Each structure stands twice: as C-alpha cells, then as structure tokens.
Amino acid sequence: MPSAKVLKNTQYIELGSYQYWPVLVPRGIRLYTYEQVPGFLRENPYITDGYRAYLTSRLCIKSLFILSNETVNIWSHLLGFFLFFSLGVYDMVAVLPMVGASREDYVIYSISLFCFQVCMLCSVGYHLFCCHRSEKTSRRWMALDYAGISIGTLGCYVPGVFYAFYCNNYWRQVYLVMVLAMTLAEFFAQIHPLYLTKKWLKLRSVIFCSVVAYGLIPTIHWMWLSGGFSSELVQGFLPRVLIMYFLAALAFIFYISKVPERYFP
C-alpha cells in the first residue's frame, strides 16, 4: 500500500486501455480527459486523457516535470535542442577547422544551426504552454510553433542551395531569395485570424507541404547542371536528399493520419 503522503500528491488517470497509473503532480495541477478540456485543446480525439489545462504560466513551467500526454513532445524537442547545440559546438570547434572551412562556411553553418535551434525551442514552448488557461496565449504559442517550423525549413534550404549552386552565383541568389520569400509569406499568412483554426487545418498543411516540396525544383536543376544521374556528385548526394524527403513525408503521414493513437487511443 502506498503511504498517505504519496496518495496525497498522486492523481490516478486512465491511459487508454491500460490500468490506472499513479502520476506525481505538483500542487495546483491536475490532468483531464478529452471531454473535460476546453475546445481549443481538443486537437486529437484519439488522445483521450492525460491533458493539462487551465494553468497559469508558472504552473505550465512546473508541469514540465510531470507525466502527461505532452511529455514526449516537450522532452524530445528539448533534448533535440541540446543535441543540436552540442553537435554544433563540436563542429564549429573541431570539424570545420580541420577541413579548412572559410568564413562563409562558418556563417552558413551558423545560420542553419540557429534555425534548427529556434525550431526546437518554439516547439518546446508550444507543447509546454498550450495548456495555458488563456486561449489567446495558447494560440500565440501555436503560431510561434508554426513560425519555428518555417524557420527550421529555412535552415534546411540555406546550406543546401548555397553549396549546390556554389559555382553558379546567379541561380544561388534566385533560389535563396525564393526560399526567403516563401518563408516570409508563411509568416504573413499566420496574421490571418482563421489561420490557426481547425477550419484552415488543410490549408496550413498544403502551405507547409508546398514550401517543402518546392525544394525538388532546385534539386532537379542541380542534377541537370551537375551532369545528371551519371555524375558521381549526384550519385553521392541525391540518395541523401531523397532519404530526407522520405522521412519528412513519413512523419507528415503519421501526423495527418493520427497513427498509432487512432488504433490505440
């Protein structure tokens, strides 16, 4: 039998078809079911419980250390931030000097790393503060999360375009300007009051998919300028590009299909 002290600080929640698990939560925080949370938190009906809701900013921060249905989202992005930071410092201190990197190499690498870091932190912020008692505050963090995804996408484009067209300054500038313009367009789209609503979910998905899919155009152009499939350069780098797109597509399919929670609510 658990002690009275543990029982006092323990809340039992039902996790799908599993047994009741004891979850230690700070005072002032409780977990709710899907039906108990406000409408702006009901994004996925297949996630039936473990919701944080009605919290102040201070309690949102304290909820970082409890087990909820956002725990994996929060910590995967937070640990990802520290992972990218550690790898970035190592590359800047050890790898780039070893290969004789130029000043512009450091600049491009720093831009890319910064974009990834911003993306991770914005996602941490959203998943941590989405349970705020103010819907307006929650929506602001959601907008910041989408902005972070756009910045992270920009961080993928910048080094890819810069080095793919390193010997063709004209096309390098054209593609970099196009990517920057699309990123700014995404930011301006978020100003629309309906952008973050469920009604525009499909449109948001189309916008983000279009920005990502646009990368196939400079990729095909780079292949043509490099001599096509017979080029050793293309044979070396094209599989990596395709793997990146495959993983992105797979992640998006999981997101829109709500798998595996659809089958294991």
Secondary structure in CASP SS format (residue, H / E / C, confidence):
PFRMAT SS
TARGET T0000
AUTHOR 0000-0000-0000
METHOD secondary structure of the structure
MODEL  1
M C 1.00
P C 1.00
S C 1.00
A H 1.00
K H 1.00
V H 1.00
L H 1.00
K H 1.00
N C 1.00
T E 1.00
Q E 1.00
Y E 1.00
I E 1.00
E E 1.00
L C 1.00
G C 1.00
S C 1.00
Y C 1.00
Q C 1.00
Y E 1.00
W E 1.00
P E 1.00
V E 1.00
L E 1.00
V C 1.00
P C 1.00
R C 1.00
G C 1.00
I C 1.00
R C 1.00
L E 1.00
Y E 1.00
T C 1.00
Y H 1.00
E H 1.00
Q H 1.00
V C 1.00
P C 1.00
G H 1.00
F H 1.00
L H 1.00
R C 1.00
E C 1.00
N C 1.00
P C 1.00
Y C 1.00
I C 1.00
T C 1.00
D C 1.00
G C 1.00
Y E 1.00
R E 1.00
A C 1.00
Y C 1.00
L E 1.00
T C 1.00
S H 1.00
R H 1.00
L H 1.00
C H 1.00
I H 1.00
K H 1.00
S H 1.00
L H 1.00
F H 1.00
I C 1.00
L C 1.00
S C 1.00
N C 1.00
E C 1.00
T H 1.00
V H 1.00
N H 1.00
I H 1.00
W H 1.00
S H 1.00
H H 1.00
L H 1.00
L H 1.00
G H 1.00
F H 1.00
F H 1.00
L H 1.00
F H 1.00
F H 1.00
S H 1.00
L H 1.00
G H 1.00
V H 1.00
Y H 1.00
D H 1.00
M H 1.00
V H 1.00
A H 1.00
V H 1.00
L H 1.00
P H 1.00
M H 1.00
V C 1.00
G C 1.00
A C 1.00
S C 1.00
R H 1.00
E H 1.00
D H 1.00
Y H 1.00
V H 1.00
I H 1.00
Y H 1.00
S H 1.00
I H 1.00
S H 1.00
L H 1.00
F H 1.00
C H 1.00
F H 1.00
Q H 1.00
V H 1.00
C H 1.00
M H 1.00
L H 1.00
C H 1.00
S H 1.00
V H 1.00
G H 1.00
Y H 1.00
H H 1.00
L H 1.00
F H 1.00
C C 1.00
C C 1.00
H E 1.00
R C 1.00
S C 1.00
E H 1.00
K H 1.00
T H 1.00
S H 1.00
R H 1.00
R H 1.00
W H 1.00
M H 1.00
A H 1.00
L H 1.00
D H 1.00
Y H 1.00
A H 1.00
G H 1.00
I H 1.00
S H 1.00
I H 1.00
G H 1.00
T H 1.00
L H 1.00
G H 1.00
C H 1.00
Y H 1.00
V H 1.00
P H 1.00
G H 1.00
V H 1.00
F H 1.00
Y H 1.00
A H 1.00
F C 1.00
Y C 1.00
C C 1.00
N C 1.00
N H 1.00
Y H 1.00
W H 1.00
R H 1.00
Q H 1.00
V H 1.00
Y H 1.00
L H 1.00
V H 1.00
M H 1.00
V H 1.00
L H 1.00
A H 1.00
M H 1.00
T H 1.00
L H 1.00
A H 1.00
E H 1.00
F H 1.00
F H 1.00
A H 1.00
Q C 1.00
I C 1.00
H C 1.00
P C 1.00
L C 1.00
Y C 1.00
L C 1.00
T C 1.00
K H 1.00
K H 1.00
W H 1.00
L H 1.00
K H 1.00
L H 1.00
R H 1.00
S H 1.00
V H 1.00
I H 1.00
F H 1.00
C H 1.00
S H 1.00
V H 1.00
V H 1.00
A H 1.00
Y C 1.00
G C 1.00
L H 1.00
I H 1.00
P H 1.00
T H 1.00
I H 1.00
H H 1.00
W H 1.00
M H 1.00
W H 1.00
L H 1.00
S C 1.00
G C 1.00
G H 1.00
F H 1.00
S H 1.00
S C 1.00
E H 1.00
L H 1.00
V H 1.00
Q H 1.00
G H 1.00
F H 1.00
L H 1.00
P H 1.00
R H 1.00
V H 1.00
L H 1.00
I H 1.00
M H 1.00
Y H 1.00
F H 1.00
L H 1.00
A H 1.00
A H 1.00
L H 1.00
A H 1.00
F H 1.00
I H 1.00
F H 1.00
Y H 1.00
I H 1.00
S H 1.00
K C 1.00
V C 1.00
P C 1.00
E C 1.00
R C 1.00
Y C 1.00
F C 1.00
P C 1.00
END
